[in-house]
Amino acid sequence: MTESEIPLQEIAPDGADEAKLKKYRIAGIGFLVLNLVYIVIYMVYLPPMFFGLSAYAAFAAYFGLMGTLAWFVFKGSQKLTQILFWVYGARMLSSAFFILQGGAFPAAPYAFPCVVLAFYLLGRPLLNWR
């Protein structure tokens, strides 16, 4: 049975309709892309250093974790999307606080839009935002 033959109820067991599932798919793709942009922004602002095997393993773990989370969001996992929505909401508020306070990492003002957009994309299917 191919993915196109799977009934919608099996893909999104919470009874989501096709428009809502499309929002989950956009959220999953956007979540992955924004996290990749986020890590690139932080890599530009890190001081020059030697990247050993442990740094490459950490990057691989980060990309693997973000890819896995994005895949489940893409497939319509409502519980995971709710958890990520609240986590990114907390990240957004704490980042805004530290940016306004002046004690943030130099890349934080440039990476902040990625966090805000990820929060918005995760909230679209949950709260039926446009």
N, C-alpha and C positions, 0 to 999 in steps of 0.2 A: 504494500500500500504506500503510495507516494504521499508527499506532504500535501499536495493539492487535493488528494482524495480523503484526507483525514477530516472528519467533521470538526467544525469550529469549537464545539463543546470540549473536545479532547485537547485541543491546543490551549484554549483559555477556559479552564474548568469553572471559573467564576461566572460564566454566562455572558461574557463580553460579546458585543456585536462586532461586525467587521470594521466599522469606523473606529471603535475603541482599540481593536487589535492593531489597526494601522498606526494609532498613536503610540502603542507599545513598541512597535517596530521602529518608528522614528526615534523614540526615546532610547532604545537600545543602540542604534547606530550613532546617534548624537552623543550618548554617554561615552561610548568607546572613543570617538573622534576627539571629544573635548578632553578626555583624560590623557590622550596621546599629546595633544597640544599643551596641556598643563605640564606634563613632565618635560617636554622640550623647552618650555619657557623657563622652568626651574634649572634645567641643565645649562642654559645659556648664562644664567646668573651665578652658578656655582663657581667658586674659585678654581683655577687650574689645579688638577691633581692627577695622580696616577690611578688609572682604573685597573684594578686587579681582578682576579677571577671572582671574588666575592661581590664586587660591584656589578659585574655582568650577570651573576646569578640573581642578585637583587632586582635588576632590571627585568630579567626574564620572569621572575616571580610576579613582579608588578604587572607586566603585560599579560601574563597568564591569568592572574586574578581579575584584572579589568576586562579581559576578553571573556572570561567565564561569566562574570556578573552581567556584562552587556548581552551575552547570549541568552541568559535567562530572562532578562528584561525584554529582549527582542521577541521571545517566545510567549510573553504575556503573563509572567509570574507577578501576580498582584502583591503578594506578601513581601517579596524581595524588593519590589519597586517602592512599597510603603516604607520599608526600613531604610532604603537608600535615600528616599525623599527626606526623611527626618534627619539622617546623617548629614546630607548636603545642606539642609536648612541650618543645622547647628554650625557646620563649617562656614557657611555664608555669614552668619551672625558673628562668629568669633573672628573671622577674617576682617569683617568690616570694623569691628571694635579695635583690633590691633592696628589696622591701617589708619584709622582716625586718631588713635592714641599716639602713633608714631613709632611703635616698637616692632614693626613687622619686618620680615625678611625683605630685602630690596626687590625681589621679584613678585612679592604679594600683590601690589597694585596692578601688575600686568596679568597675573594669573587669576585675579578675582573675577573677571568676566566669565571665565570658563566655569567657575563654581556656580555663579548665578545662572548661567545658561543651562548647566546640568540640572540644577534645582528646578528650573522652569520645565525642562523637557521631562523630568521625572514626575512633575506635578500634573502635566497635561492629561495623561490617561486616568490618573487617580481622581482628580478634582474636576474633570471635564472642562479644562481650560481650552481656549482656541489656539 
